[in-house]
Amino acid sequence: MGAVVVKLGSSIVADTHGEVRTDVLRRICDELAALQRSGRRPVVVTSGAIARGMGVMQLPLRPRAMDELQAASAVGQGKLYQVYDELLRARGLQTAQVLLTFFDMSARTHYLNARQTLRKLLDWRVIPVINENDTTTTDEISFGDNDFLAAQVAILIAAERLVLLTDAEGLFTADPRLDPGARLVSEVTSFEELDSLAIGHATSPLGSGGMRSKVVAAEMATAAGIPTVIAGGLHEGALLAAGVGEQVGTRFAAQSGRYSSFKLWLKYAKPARGQVVVDAGAARALREGGTSLLPVGIVEVAGEFDAGDAVEVAFDGELVGKGICNYSAVELRRVRGLKSADVRERLPRATEEAVHRDYFVLA
């Protein structure tokens, strides 16, 4: 049996005053211990550091300024981890605090190092307790929400399942707080079937996410072949049921045609530094033929980037995909629209492909 990544939202971890919901976390730690006994290897991705810091500092509302968010996280992070550590050690389980940044996922060597560390912890039967390192992150280099971090961790370690715990029972056809006729969606096999639902961005006063971010996280994880569940973390037994594959909350089936781990990293973790606009023939070849992108098919280069950076590839205002570019923006502007022989004349050491097919992923 494999790893089960469990994400706890701020509304599960802390109450509206920023105080830790010790009774809830005690019960969740019971269920994490039960998952461990079942042969699975739980990994915890937790929100709540900022909420805990707000409680300690008696802040009435979640700060918006980055320095205030970072300071609140610095106050709350250690205190929050201590709660997990004490509760899980009381159940005979060892834990490790792991703080990740977006850079850890976007830089390939850091990504692989994070994978090795997490796998070693799981081999040792240690439960990683993971959070974003909010005290050093920036607006530009951030996961934005721990739902995405949880999906990235699940992909990183090739988890057996991703469980997203929230204060709702799962995904509904409408907001159940506003629509008494809203029904729970128990199973999602295709994300297209969600287009008609009113999936909102609403968050708790302490959190940064919403149901939409959870659906996007589910789409990310299931693209890697990882079944995902959104379930009510305030309901006893929900985590354990979701973790062992029983019916609870909203289940998202693993998608067919899964990408390699490298292309999943490229699609979801590697930030694009610029954009190249291609002609109709190049767009068709990339979408249908699985070919590499040559300079001759490029009509416009936007942004400043270096060789080895990721760039978006677009046609007619729509995103075609993302790839690792073999040219800098300056070089690519010199050779865009040129055939290979002319490219070699201007840049003798250049490779033929602007973006090789092995380093390109469709949008």
C-alpha positions in Angstrom: 0.0 0.0 0.0 1.1 3.5 -0.8 1.1 7.0 0.6 -2.1 8.9 1.4 -1.7 12.7 1.3 -4.2 14.4 3.6 -4.7 18.1 3.4 -6.4 20.0 6.3 -7.8 23.4 5.6 -7.7 26.3 8.0 -11.3 25.8 8.9 -10.5 22.3 10.1 -7.4 23.2 12.0 -8.6 26.4 13.8 -11.8 28.0 14.9 -13.0 31.5 13.9 -10.8 33.0 16.7 -7.6 31.3 15.5 -7.6 28.8 18.3 -6.6 25.3 17.4 -9.5 22.8 17.2 -7.8 20.3 19.5 -10.8 18.0 19.7 -10.9 17.8 15.9 -7.2 17.3 15.5 -7.2 14.7 18.2 -9.8 12.7 16.3 -8.0 13.2 13.0 -4.7 12.0 14.5 -6.6 8.9 15.7 -7.6 8.3 12.1 -4.1 9.0 10.8 -2.8 6.3 13.2 -5.5 3.9 11.9 -4.3 4.6 8.4 -0.7 3.9 9.4 -1.8 0.6 11.0 -3.7 -0.4 7.8 -0.3 -0.4 6.0 -0.7 3.0 4.3 1.7 5.9 4.8 -0.1 9.1 5.7 1.4 12.5 4.8 -0.2 15.6 6.3 -0.4 18.9 4.4 -1.7 21.5 6.9 -3.0 25.0 6.6 -3.5 27.0 9.8 -0.2 28.6 10.6 -1.4 32.0 9.8 -4.7 31.4 11.5 -2.8 30.2 14.6 -0.6 33.3 14.5 -3.7 35.4 14.2 -5.1 33.8 17.4 -1.9 34.3 19.3 -1.7 38.0 18.3 -5.4 38.5 18.6 -5.9 39.8 15.1 -9.6 40.0 14.2 -9.2 39.6 10.4 -6.8 37.7 8.2 -4.1 40.2 7.2 -3.7 41.2 3.5 -0.2 42.7 3.5 2.6 40.2 2.8 4.7 41.2 5.7 1.8 40.8 8.1 0.9 37.4 6.7 4.5 36.3 7.0 4.8 37.5 10.5 1.5 35.8 11.5 2.8 32.6 10.0 6.1 32.9 11.8 4.2 33.2 15.1 1.9 30.3 14.4 3.9 27.7 12.5 5.9 26.2 15.3 3.0 26.2 17.7 0.8 24.5 15.1 3.4 21.8 14.4 3.9 21.2 18.1 0.2 20.2 18.4 0.5 17.6 15.6 3.8 16.3 17.0 2.4 15.8 20.5 -0.9 14.3 19.4 0.8 11.8 17.0 3.6 10.9 19.4 0.9 10.1 22.0 -0.2 7.5 19.4 3.2 6.0 19.0 4.0 7.8 15.7 7.0 9.9 14.8 6.6 13.1 12.8 8.8 15.5 10.8 8.1 19.1 10.1 8.7 19.9 6.4 8.4 23.5 5.0 8.3 23.8 1.3 8.4 26.8 -1.0 7.2 27.1 -4.6 10.9 27.3 -5.6 11.4 23.8 -4.1 8.8 22.5 -6.6 9.7 24.7 -9.6 13.4 24.0 -9.6 13.9 20.5 -10.9 16.9 19.6 -8.6 15.1 20.9 -5.5 12.0 19.0 -6.6 13.9 15.7 -6.8 15.6 16.4 -3.5 12.3 17.0 -1.8 11.0 13.7 -3.3 14.0 11.8 -1.9 13.6 13.3 1.5 9.9 12.6 1.7 10.4 9.0 0.5 13.0 8.4 3.1 10.8 9.7 5.9 8.0 7.4 4.6 10.5 4.5 4.5 11.2 5.2 8.2 7.4 5.2 8.9 7.7 8.9 9.9 4.6 11.1 9.2 5.7 14.3 7.4 3.7 17.4 8.5 4.0 19.8 5.5 3.2 23.4 5.1 4.2 26.2 2.8 7.1 28.2 4.1 5.0 31.4 4.4 7.7 33.3 6.2 9.9 33.4 3.1 7.5 33.2 0.2 6.4 36.2 -2.0 3.3 37.0 -4.0 5.2 36.0 -7.2 6.7 32.7 -5.7 3.8 31.0 -3.9 1.5 28.1 -4.2 -1.3 30.5 -3.4 -3.2 27.8 -1.5 -2.3 24.6 0.2 -4.7 22.6 -1.9 -2.2 23.1 -4.8 0.7 22.3 -2.5 -1.1 19.0 -1.5 -1.7 18.1 -5.1 2.0 18.8 -5.9 3.1 16.6 -2.9 0.8 13.8 -4.0 2.3 14.0 -7.5 5.8 14.3 -6.1 5.7 11.0 -4.2 3.3 9.2 -6.5 0.7 8.9 -3.8 -2.0 6.2 -3.7 -4.7 8.8 -2.9 -5.2 12.5 -2.1 -7.7 13.5 0.5 -8.8 17.2 0.8 -10.5 17.8 4.1 -12.8 20.9 4.4 -15.7 22.1 6.5 -18.2 20.9 3.8 -19.1 17.3 3.2 -17.8 17.5 -0.4 -18.7 19.2 -3.7 -22.3 20.3 -4.1 -24.4 21.3 -7.1 -24.7 24.8 -5.6 -23.6 26.5 -2.3 -25.6 24.6 0.3 -25.5 27.6 2.6 -27.5 29.6 0.0 -29.5 26.9 -1.9 -31.5 24.4 0.2 -31.9 22.3 -2.9 -28.1 21.8 -3.4 -27.1 18.1 -3.7 -23.8 16.4 -2.9 -21.9 15.3 -6.0 -20.7 11.9 -4.9 -18.6 11.0 -7.9 -16.8 12.9 -10.7 -15.4 11.0 -13.6 -15.0 13.9 -16.0 -14.2 17.5 -15.1 -16.4 18.7 -18.1 -19.5 17.6 -16.1 -18.7 20.3 -13.5 -19.0 23.2 -16.0 -22.7 23.7 -15.1 -22.1 23.9 -11.3 -21.6 27.1 -9.3 -18.3 26.3 -7.8 -17.2 29.3 -5.8 -14.1 30.9 -4.5 -15.6 31.6 -1.1 -13.3 31.1 1.8 -13.4 31.2 5.6 -12.2 34.3 7.4 -9.0 32.5 8.3 -8.3 30.7 5.0 -7.1 31.5 1.5 -8.8 28.8 -0.5 -12.2 27.7 -1.6 -14.0 24.9 -3.3 -12.7 25.9 -6.8 -9.1 25.5 -5.7 -9.9 22.0 -4.4 -11.4 21.0 -7.8 -8.3 22.3 -9.6 -6.1 20.4 -7.1 -8.2 17.3 -7.8 -7.7 17.8 -11.6 -3.9 18.1 -11.1 -3.7 15.0 -9.0 -6.0 12.8 -11.1 -4.0 13.8 -14.2 -1.2 11.9 -12.5 -3.4 8.9 -12.0 -4.1 9.7 -8.3 -7.7 9.4 -7.1 -8.8 12.3 -5.0 -11.5 12.9 -2.4 -13.0 16.1 -1.0 -14.6 15.2 2.3 -15.9 16.8 5.5 -13.0 16.9 8.0 -15.4 17.8 10.9 -17.2 14.5 10.5 -15.9 11.5 12.5 -14.5 8.7 10.3 -14.5 10.7 7.1 -10.7 10.8 6.8 -10.3 7.1 7.5 -13.1 6.2 5.0 -11.6 8.4 2.3 -8.1 7.1 3.0 -9.0 3.4 2.5 -11.1 4.1 -0.6 -14.6 3.9 0.9 -17.4 6.0 -0.4 -17.5 9.4 1.3 -17.7 13.0 0.2 -16.9 13.6 -3.5 -14.6 11.2 -5.2 -12.6 12.1 -8.4 -11.5 9.1 -10.5 -7.9 8.9 -11.8 -7.8 10.2 -15.4 -6.6 8.0 -18.2 -3.7 9.0 -20.4 -1.6 10.1 -17.5 1.6 12.2 -18.0 5.1 11.3 -16.9 6.2 12.8 -13.6 8.5 15.2 -15.6 5.6 16.6 -17.7 3.4 16.9 -14.6 6.1 18.9 -13.0 6.4 21.0 -16.1 2.7 21.5 -16.4 1.9 22.4 -12.8 5.0 23.4 -11.0 7.4 25.0 -13.4 6.5 28.7 -13.9 6.5 30.2 -17.4 8.9 33.1 -17.9 7.5 34.2 -21.3 5.3 33.3 -24.2 5.8 32.4 -27.8 3.0 32.8 -30.3 2.9 30.2 -33.2 1.2 30.0 -36.5 -1.7 27.7 -37.3 0.5 24.9 -38.7 2.8 24.8 -35.7 -0.3 24.8 -33.3 -1.8 21.9 -35.2 1.4 19.9 -35.3 1.9 20.4 -31.5 -1.7 19.4 -30.7 -2.2 16.6 -33.1 1.2 15.4 -34.2 3.2 15.4 -31.0 6.1 17.2 -32.8 8.7 19.6 -31.6 8.4 23.3 -32.1 10.8 24.8 -34.6 11.7 28.5 -35.0 10.0 28.6 -38.4 6.6 28.2 -36.7 7.1 31.1 -34.3 5.6 34.5 -35.2 6.0 36.4 -31.9 8.1 36.3 -28.7 6.9 38.0 -25.5 8.8 38.5 -22.3 12.4 38.0 -21.3 13.7 34.5 -20.6 16.8 32.4 -20.8 17.5 29.1 -22.5 16.2 26.4 -20.1 13.2 28.5 -18.9 9.6 27.4 -19.4 7.5 29.4 -21.9 3.8 29.3 -22.8 3.0 28.5 -26.4 -0.1 30.2 -27.7 -2.1 30.4 -30.9 -4.9 32.9 -31.8 -5.2 34.0 -28.2 -5.5 30.4 -26.8 -2.9 28.5 -24.8 -1.5 25.5 -26.7 0.9 24.3 -24.0 4.1 24.9 -22.1 7.6 23.8 -22.8 11.3 24.2 -21.9 12.8 26.6 -24.4 16.2 25.9 -25.9 16.7 29.6 -26.8 16.8 32.8 -24.8 14.1 35.4 -25.8 16.8 37.5 -27.5 18.0 34.6 -29.6 14.5 33.5 -30.4 13.6 36.9 -31.7 16.5 36.7 -34.1 15.5 33.4 -35.6 11.7 33.3 -35.3 10.0 32.4 -38.6 13.3 31.1 -40.1 13.9 27.7 -41.6 16.5 25.4 -39.9 19.2 26.2 -42.4 18.8 29.9 -41.9 18.8 29.4 -38.1 22.1 27.6 -38.2 23.5 30.5 -40.2 22.6 33.1 -37.6 23.2 30.9 -34.5 25.7 28.2 -35.5 25.6 26.4 -32.2 21.8 26.5 -31.8 19.8 23.3 -31.7 17.1 22.7 -34.3 14.2 22.7 -32.0 13.0 25.8 -30.1 11.1 23.4 -27.8 11.7 19.7 -28.0 8.6 17.5 -27.9 10.0 15.6 -24.9 10.0 18.9 -23.0 6.6 20.1 -24.0 3.2 19.5 -22.5 -0.2 20.4 -23.9 -2.4 22.8 -21.9 
